[in-house]
C-alpha cells in the first residue's frame, strides 16, 4: 500500500513592498513636474541677467524640489473613524 501524503498548507506571504501611491500622491507629483518645467522655461529666456531668470525661476525650482516632491512621496490620507464622532441626543 502507498503512504498517504499529507498536504502542507502554503502560507501566503504579504509583500513588504506594498504600493503606497494613490491618486492624490500622483496629482501632487504631476504638479511638481509642472513646476519644474515652468521653472526651467523661465530660466531659458534670451537675456541671461533678467529678473525672471535669476530670481523667480530658482524660487520656483526650490519650491518644486524641496516642498512638492517630498510632499508627494510622504503624503498619506488620514483615515476617518466613526468612533470619534459624538452624537447629541
Buried (B, 14 or more C-beta within 10 A) or exposed (E): EEEEEEEEEEEEEEEEEEEEEEEEBEEBBEBBEEBBEBBEEBBEEEEEEBEEBEEBBEEBBEBBBEEBBEBBEEBEEEEEEEEEEEEEE
